[in-house]
Amino acid sequence: MSVDSQAATTAGTIDISRASRKSRSMWSQVWIRFRRNPLAMFGIVVLAILSLGALLAPIIAPYDPDAVAPYDALQGPSLDHLMGTDDLGRDVFSRLLFAGRVSLLVGLFASTIAVAIGALLGSLAGYYGRSLDSIISRITDVALSIPILPLALVIGAFIEITPVKLTLILAAVSWMGVTRLVRGEFLTLRNTEYAEAARSVGVPNWRIIT
């Protein structure tokens, strides 16, 4: 191997090492800031407990969530039934654990879809501006003017609710806030020096937006 090749390899290794350290440093700063917020730490602990309970539901649940026991109906909390039983005698605690699986998945996917839609529309509106910004902003304002909960109830009244449909309904009524937030950020970022420099050297708009 020549001296130039060795030098190039060494330089590449150093660059990768620096990038790796920078990435670790960034995430360390994020964790330090997150850890300083008591409400954020409390929230992540609660979320971790709920997620763990849903994940281990088949192991933790003391009863079959769908097992009907008419003679045990409407019992209060006890050692046998930690949260009591419902009107069909089913164990509420077991049903809660298994229901958590559906709730967490619906919430996760609904949030992911809403953020994706909001980020896309907000970035396009903020970056291009003018007529496209006006159209997207007016659509967002109209959507924000409609009460979310009544709208979701009306939509749910006309279709059979399944986890997939519920996910889509929640995503359809949740993207507006993300759109306005991302649009505001892009109105500032599109005029920064590095964005102008990227445009001046011919970088495509979609890459700058990304």
Salt bridges, closest charged atoms under 4 A:
ASP66 OD1 - ARG95 NH1 3.42
ASP86 OD2 - ARG90 NE 2.81
ASP86 OD2 - ARG95 NE 3.97
ASP91 OD1 - HIS81 ND1 2.87
ASP133 OD1 - ARG183 NE 2.62
ASP141 OD2 - ARG138 NH2 2.94
GLU196 OE2 - ARG199 NH2 2.99
